[in-house]
Amino acid sequence: MNFTYFTLQTAAINSIRKKVRYGEDENNPQILLFWLMAEQTLFTDSDINTDDDERWQMYQAQFRLLLDVICDNLLPEHWRQLCLDNIYRPLIDLNRISQCETRKKRLRGLWLELNITSQYFHC
């Protein structure tokens, strides 16, 4: 399974992404933090030039995957709530690398999307 939001695709990281996205290990909340750290490690260890554009894309992809989980009513409520509780992590990382006004505006749009979407999908 490929996750098209993400630039880097490996079997190992896609397996973890799948577990997060579909709540396959829902009673293991540590997998969420492990996934976020694994994404960062994979990105840092890759041959990709780690400029802010690439980092922006990775953090935005993390946000999108977590937002997909939050909006999926077929997943267990406690898993969706855990993802909602941690969706701030990629947003904080995006804030850290948002130096220009264009990126700050896009980041505000992501916060707004989260705010509006989370009103419809109660965890």
N, C-alpha and C positions, 0 to 999 in steps of 0.2 A: 504494500500500500504506500503510495506516495502522498506526501502532504505538500501540496503545491504552494502554500504560503512560504515554505522554507527553501532557501537556496541550497543548503547542504542536505544531501540525502544519503544516508547509509542504512543498512539493514538494522543495525543495533539501535540507532537513534529513532528510526521509524517505528521500531517495536515499542519503545518507551512512549513515543508520541501516541501510538495507538492505544496503549494502556491508559494514558491520561485522557485521551479524547472519548473513549468508550467506557471508561470506568471499569476496566477489566480487573483492576486490583484495588477496588473501591475501599477495602478495609485496611489499606496500607497508605496512610496519608503522606508518609515520607517519600513515596515515589514522585510526588509532585515537585518537591524540593530537589530531589535527585535529578529529575528531568531538566529543571531550570539550570542546575549546575552542569549537567552533561551537555546541554546546548552551548553554554558558555565555553566549556572546555573544548568541545568539538570545534567551535568557531575559532578559538584562540590557537589550537594546535593545527588547524588546516593551513593549506598553502595560500588561502585567500588573503589578500591584503586587507588587514583589519582596519579599514577606514570607517569613518562615521556613517557613510552611506550603507555599508554592509551591516554594521551594527544596528542601524535604524531598521533595516529590513528584518533582521533576526528578532529584535524586540517586538516589532509590530506583528510578526508572525506568531510569536508567543502569545501576545494579546489576543489575536484572532482565534487561536486554538482554544484558549481559556474561555473566550466569549462564546464560542460554539458549544462548549460543554455547559456553560451556564444556561444557554437557551434550549438545551435538549431535555425536554420534559420526560423522556423515557429513561433517563439516567437517575440513579438514586439521589434523593434530595441532599443527603449529607455530602455526597461527592460534588455535586453542583455548588453547594455552599462553601466547601473547601476551595474550589476554584475561584469563586467570587471573593473569598477572603484573601486570595493570593494574586488576583489579577493586577493589583497595584504594583507588583514587583517589576514587570516589564514597562509599565507606565513611568515608574520612577527612573528606570534606566534610560528610557526615551527622554525624559526631562533633563537628565544629566548631560546628554549629548546634543540637546537642542540649542544650538547657538544662534541660528538665524531666525528671523521673524516668521518665515514660511514654515519652518518645522514647528515652531511654537504654536502656530495656528493649527497645523495638522494635529498636534498633540491635544490641543483643546478640543478638536473635533472628536478624537478618540474618547476623551473623558466624557464628552456630551453623549456620544453613542452608548457608552457604558451606562451612563445615568438613565438615559431613556429606555434602553433595552432591559435593564435590571428592574424597571418598574413593571414590565409585562411578564417577566419570568421570576416569580417569587421562589426563593430557595428556602 
